[in-house]
Structures are given as structure tokens and as C-alpha cells.
Amino acid sequence: MRASMQCAALALLSGLGAGVPAQANNRYGGVNLSGAEFGTALPGELGVDYLWPTNAEIDYFRSRGMNLVRIPFMWERLQPESYGEFDETYLAALDGLVAHASAVGVRVILNPQNFARYYDDVIGSPAVPNEAFADFWARMAVHYADNEQVVFGLMNEPHDLPTEQWVDAANAAIAGIRATGAGQLILVPGNGWTGAWSWSDNWYGTPNATAMLSIADTGPHAFEVHQYFDAGHGGESEVCEPGTGAAQLQDMSTWLRANGLRGFLAETAGADNPACESAIESALAHLQANADVWLGWAWWSAGPWWEDYMFSLEPTGNFTVDKPQMRWLLPYLPPLFADGFED
């Protein structure tokens, strides 16, 4: 948003998920686990500027039926220099979360929360050429080559750059990933904060609905969108507009189906009030009814420092008390061990 094992698990995924048609339900329902992307200091101090989510949080959300977590992190903290090695300490913390989630059958979306920037320079500029972005993702692909539970979310909310520039950067990263032989799902966001509601708009440049058709990938991929239901669509208010929900997703559904593509709603949320409850239920019902083109969704957000945030799904009482919004989500959770993304 704008403000701010493996073998056992795979056996479960292929076994318990068998026979569940994609059209019957979305495959994935989960939550963003924030903290590692917090702060502006680079590299920053753990526990002061940023904090990693915990294995206990993964276990809690799995116990409620969620089968996916999206983990935002900061590119500069993981790779402090372009084309350089990953920071061992930061990577080890990320690895720990990925390993634990994989061990309990929860997929992980790895998400650089960088808005198409690296040290404030835009990807595709002379300071951050597409080759640097491709190098980053190639290193990630090699590192997680053997873990099919990992999903590569290319970037959080690109904005304020030509859409064509972002498409070229995304294609470079995709090519870098596939050149390693990695076959994991890739999530590709659009320009203009990747809003579902504005996918066909041109206020940010060439519409995503036009430019993103030039994404080149022969492997499994889906288009990542975000959708909030306040007046500005950016998740900056606890007031959800009347009649919102499915209405903001319909055009995206039509685009996906017309082009034989798939989508993933990687961020959505609402404050604890009747209007937002209605909007969220309408949106998730729409995703479920259109599960032939939507893989699923992830709530924004949870994490150790989110307890008082208006959208927080972080439980209280030592993981014993759900946030009110959890009740809204439970009817729309897919099977815990769903079919893989790849088919």
C-alpha cells in the first residue's frame, strides 16, 4: 500500500489438493506479514528501524486456514550493492521464515517493497539499469531454486514511471529468473500502484491493460493487483465508499479472461466497520465466483508492529484473540492444501 520438509509439503499439496477444481474456489488466501520493510534508514537497525515477522505468526494464520503469506522486505537491505552478494544476516532471517512456512505447507510470496526503486533511483534509469534488477532476481531464483513453495513477487507497486519502462524492467527480471531454470510462479504488478480499479486508465501513462500484454514469460505467472475501497483507493482511510467491492475488480476479471491470463489480489483490506465489511465480502465473493482467472488474495496486513493499525490482522492475547476482520475472511478461505499454481 502507499503509506509507507519441502518434500512433505509438496506431497500434501499434490495429494490433498487433488480433485479440487480451480473454478470451485480460489487456490490461495493469506496475509501480508510486514516488518522487514519498515523504516527508511539503510541498512537500518533490527528492532529499531525494522523487525521480522515470526514463525509463530505463520503458525497462527495457518491454524486459521490461510495457506499463503506475502513477506515484504527491502531490496537495499538484502542486496546492499548492485550486482553484489546478499547480506548474510538479512538473508538468513528471510530464509528462516521461508523454511518454516514451507515446512508447514504455506506458500511464500517474496516481495521487495521498493515501488520500482533502488536507493530512490527508478529501475530502468542509468543509475539502476534493468540488468541490475535482473541480477537481483536471478540471484533470488538460484537461492530458492529447490523450493517450489516460493513465489517471486517482482516488485511492490511501481509508480511514477512510464508503463513501458516498467514492462521492460519486468521482462528483464523474468528473463533473469527463467535463465536459471527456475519454474516457480512469478507475480507481475502493473504501473500506477497496480490498482485493479485503474488497470485500464491512462492517468499514469499507457494503461496496464495495454502495456502488460507485452510481458513475456513462458512459465507460470499471474498479474498482481492491489485494491482498497476508500475514496482514494490507496488504503489511507478507514471509510469504505458505498457500493465498493466487486465493482472495482470486474474490469480486471474481464481483461484476464479475454486474454487467457490469471490475476492475484496481493493487497486488500478494510477497517472494522460495516461498510468495509460489505466491500471486502463483495470483493472476495467476486474472486471466488471468478476463480478461473483469479488465483486468490492476501490481506494487508499483519506483523509484530501492526497491532493498532486500522487494517491489522495481528491477533492479540498471545495469538488467542482474532482481530474482527478475520471473521469476514474465514468463509472465503480455499482448501489449506490447494492445487499448485503451475497447471
N, C-alpha and C positions, 0 to 999 in steps of 0.2 A: 504494500500500500504506500501512498505517497508520503505520510509522515515518517517521518523517519526513515555345524550347522548347515551352512548353506545347503548341503545335500538333503538334510531332513526337511528343511523348509520348502525346498523346491519339490520334494516328493509330496508334501502336503498340498502345495499349490496345484500340482498336476492331478493329484488324486481327489481331494475334497472339492476342488473346483470343477471337476469333470461333470458334464451334463447340465451345467448352469448356462443357459443361452445368454449372450450379451444383451439381447433385446429385453430380457426379463428384468434386468436391473443394471445399474452402473456397476462397474467392476471394483471401483475404489472409492472409499470415503475415509477422510482422515483430517489431519490438523497440521498447521504450521507450528513448529517448535522453535521459538525465537530466543535470541540472546547473544549468539556468537557474532551477529552482525551489528550489535548495538555500539553506540559511541562513534565519535569522529577522530579520536586520537589513533595514530598509526605508528607502531603496531598496536598500541594500547596496552593496558594492564588488565590481566584476568582478574575478575572480581571487583574491579573498579570501573573500567570502561565497558566491559562486556562479560558475559557469563554463558557457559554452555548449558543447554538443557541436559536432562539426566535420563539414565536408564529407567528410573522409577516412573518418569512421565511417560515414556514409551509403554511400559507395562500397564500403567493406568489406562491409557487410551486404547490399548489393545483389549483390555478387560471390558471396556465399554462397547467393543465391536469394531473399532477402527482398524483398518488394515494398511494404512499408509501414513507416513509423516513426511513433511517437507521441511528441510533443515536449511534455513538461510545462513550464509556465512559471508565474510568479507574477502574478496579476491586478494586484496593487498596484504592481508594477514596470512593467507595461505601461500601466496607466491609474492614475496616482497620485491622481487626484481623481475622485469620482463625476461622471459626465456630462462629464468633461473629455477633452481631447485625449490621444492616446497619446504616451508618452515616445519621442522620435525615435530615441535611441540603442538602447534595448532593442528597439524595433520593427525597426530596421534589422538587428540581429543575427538576429532571428527570420525576417525576410524573406529574408536570405541563405540560411538553411537551407532554407526553403520553395522558393526559386527553384532551388537546386541539386538538391534531391530531385525537383522537378517536371521538371527538365531531363533526368534520367536515368530517368524513368518510375516513380518511387517516390511513392506517396501519403503524405500527411502528416496525422495527426490532431493538431489544435491543442487542448491540454488545460490549462486553468487548474487548477493543483494546489492548490485552495483549500478543499476539503471543505465547500462551500456557505457560505463565509465571506468577508468582505472587511474587512480590518483587525480581524479577530477577531469581528466582528458577523455574525450569521446573516442570510443572504438571506431576504427576506420579513419582516424586522423593521423597525421605524420607522427605524433607522439605515441599513439597506440595503434600501430598498423594491424590489419586483420590477421597477419601472421602471428602476432603476439597472442591474440585471442585464440587462434587455432592451436598454438603451442600449449597454452594453458589446458585446453580441453583434451588434447592428445595425451598430456601427462595424466590427467584425471582418468582417461579411458584405460591407459596402461595400468594405473594403480588399482583400478577396480575391475580389471578385465575378467576376473573369475567370479564376480558376484552379480548374478542375474537379478538380484533383488534391488539393485541400484538403478535409478532413473536419472538421466542427465538433463537437468533444467538449465538451459543455456544461459539465461540472464533474467533478472527481475526487472520488469517494467522499463524497457527502453523508452526514451522520450527526448524531445527537442533535438532531433537529428533527421535528415531525410530518410524516408522509409527505405528507399533503395540502398542507402548506406548501411542500414541495419540488416537488410536482406543479404547483402554481400558479406557482412561480418558473420552472420548466422551460417551461411553456406560454407564459409571458410572453417568455422568451428566444427560443423557437421562433417566436412571432408576430413578434418584432422582426427576426429573420433573414429570414423569408419576406416581410415587408413591403418589404424592399429588392429583392425579385425574385430573391434567391439561391436556387439549386436544389441546392446541394451536400447530401451526406448529413449528417445530424445524428445523433450518438450521445447517447442519453439514459440516464444512470445512475439507479439507484434509491436509496432511503434505506438506512440501516443498513450503510454502507460498500459498498453494491451487490454483496453476495456472492451468487453463484449458488446456493450451498448454503442460503441463508436467504431466498430470494425469496418464499417463501410463509409465512415465520414472522411472528410479531407481537410479538417482544420489543422491537422498535424503534418500534412503533406499528402503524398499518394496514399489512398486508402489501403489499409491492410488487406481488405478483400481483393484488391487488385495485385498489389506487390507480393504478398505472401504466396501467391501461386507460383512464384519463381523459386521457392525453396526446393532444393534438390537433395533428395535423400531416398535411397532405395531400401533403407532399413526401416524399422518401426519408429514412427514419430507421430506426434499429435501437436495441435496448436493450443498453446496455453493462453487463457484469458483470465481476467480478474473482473469481479463485478460487485459493487456495493450499491446501496439503494437510497442514499441521501441525495440531496439536490445536486451536488457536485460530482456524484458517482465515485468519489475518492475515499470513502470511509472516514470522513473527517467530522461527521456529525452523528449524534445518536438518534436523529429524526429520520425515519424512512418515509419516503414520499408515498402517498396513496397509489394503489394500483401497480406498484412495482413488483418485480419478481420474474415471472416467466416472460413478461413483455420485453425485458432488457436482454433476454437470451434468444428470442425467437429468430432474429435475423442471423445470428451466428449459427444456429441449428440449420437454417435453410441453406446457408453458404456451405457448411460442412457436407451436408447431404448432396447438394448439387455438384460438388467437386470430388465426392468419394473420399472425404477426409474425416479425421477424428479430432475432437477437442477435449480439453481438460480445464475445469474451473479451479484454478490453483489458489485463488483467494476469494472468499466471500464471508460476510459476517453481518451482524446486526446487534444493536443494543437490546437490553432486556425490556421490551415494551411490545404491546400488541401489534403495532404497525410493522415493526421489524420482524416479528414472529410470522406474520402473514406473508411478508415479502420473501423470507427465507423458505418457508414451506412451499410457496408458489414456485420459487426457483428450483428447489430440489425435486419437486414433483415433475417439473418440466424436464429436468435432466433424466429422471427415471423413465419418463414417457418417451424420451428420445435417446435411449441408451444404445441404439445402433450407431450413433455418431458421437456420443459423449462417454468418455472412459470413467468420469467421476468428478470428485470435488475435494477440496481441502479448506477447512475453516481457518480464518485469520483471527486470533492466534492464541497460542499458549506459551508458557515458559516461566522460569523461576522469578522473573521480574515483572510479570504481567498481571498480578492478582487484582489490582484496582483498575485496570484498563477496561473501557466500556465494552469491548468485544471479547475480553479474556475468557477462555475456556479452561483456564488453570483451576483445578479443584482446590478446595480448602480442607481444613481438618485433617491434615496428613493424608491426603488423597482419598478421603472418605466422603466428601460432600461435593456433588456435582454443581457446576455453575448452571443457572436456569436454562441457558441456551442448549445445553446438552439434551434436554427433553425434546427440543424441536428436531434434533438431528437423528435420534435413535430410530424413528420409523423409516429413514431413508438410507440406512447403512446397508451396504451389499454384504454378501457372504464373506465371512472373515478370510477364508482361503479361496479367493476368486481365481478365475482363469487368468493366465498371463496376458500381458499386453501384446504379445508378439503375433497372435493369429489374426 
